[in-house]
Amino acid sequence: MPDLDPDEFRRLGHALVDWVAAHRAGLAELPVRPAVRPGEIRAALPADLPDEPADDVGAALTGLLDDVVVPGSLHWQHPGFYGYFPAQASLLSLLGDLASGGLGAQGMLWSTSPAGTEVEQVLVDGFARALGLGEPFTFTGGGGGSLQDSASSAALVALLAALHRASPDWRETGVDGTERVYVTAETHSSLAKAVRVAGLGARALRTVPFSPGTLTMSADALAAMLAEDRAAGLRAVLVCPTVGTTGTGAIDPVRAVCEVADGAWVHVDAAWAGVAALCPEFRHVLDGAELADSVCTDAHKWLATAFDASLLWVRDGTALPAALSITPEYLRNPASDSGEVVDYRDWQVPLGRRFRALKLWAVVHGTGLEGLREGIRAHVELAEDLASRVTTDPRFALAVPPSLALVCLHVLGPDGAPDDAAGRALLERINAGGRAFLTHTTVDGRYAIRVAVGALGTGPEHLDVLWSELTR
């Protein structure tokens, strides 16, 4: 099969790097949301693939980007992007991604990528310490971590490890219908999907009530549900407190949950907010996480690292391999048999894995931990500024107290109550205008606009633009 020779790759690579740099430099001038209809992009492309190579593959690629991809993309790196949660893809991290792709390593085993495995181990141990999780979550302390593709995958493998711990014969007999998993109405849907994928069925998912006046898990209600279920012959497999729910940024009381979990595996989903614990003043968001069995936070949300890179730690470094390891003859090798190495294929569902650690390594060595802290603090300050504007404008009200860099607000009607129709209309008008992009949630059944500050380029001037759009 023909491929580029190194000199041709160098020429085309330089041209593509120039394209990426120019795209990022001009991103603020583009509309955040594309003005396309379903099927429009497919219709613009040839239905059949070419039999012959393009005369100039570089020009063909940049032409596709300019003519089809950029006009048809929601621009997640735009400074006016406030939807969902951030998906920071720093240019630093792209350097690591390029190196990873260039190496083309397949890191399923230590023996297939010794450097890939051990660089990752050093990174996850370092971040466990930097976030305050402590030595029990490091490889040197008997635990360990890995870079998953997403918090959804982290939740699934945590659940599988929990099933194995709750029933050591699970790998042979499977589930029996008595297993139960505990979440709240604010827990991310990935937990419900993990329950489904693991074959537990929707009946296994138990929704714990909130503490009065909050959107956070009630530890007292959880304790009562656990006792009730055990008395009924059911088995508490996993409890999932969240640090920074997607809807409102609610932070469950992890310490109290761990104290009443009564042997159930506690998995802390801190996908968005967990990285804030890098800052001493925000370390409280992970209070009690050191008592949990597993903790997850995403580098690809608020840690300047291009998707995908989700940090998962476990207190017991043997838990995931015990649940997931299957070793056919073709994977046997002296290093694995020695028991002296980590084979990351046993820490995830897929066999294959790429060298994700390089992009996170590039970020942390390009910014330092202090640079990451400065970015988090700057976004929190912008959110606080927005929240103060909301509270002083009679047309709006905070739907919930701000959570770090997330602000949820109601649009008020003439009677001073939330006006759902007005909120929907305002959000759609802003998104259609192209200067900012927002998403929504509901709070107590009422429509609320979410403003998640977190794009790398977002500064005070962009917040001013957003406020002018909200109030226009």
Disulfide bonds with the S-S distance in Angstrom:
none
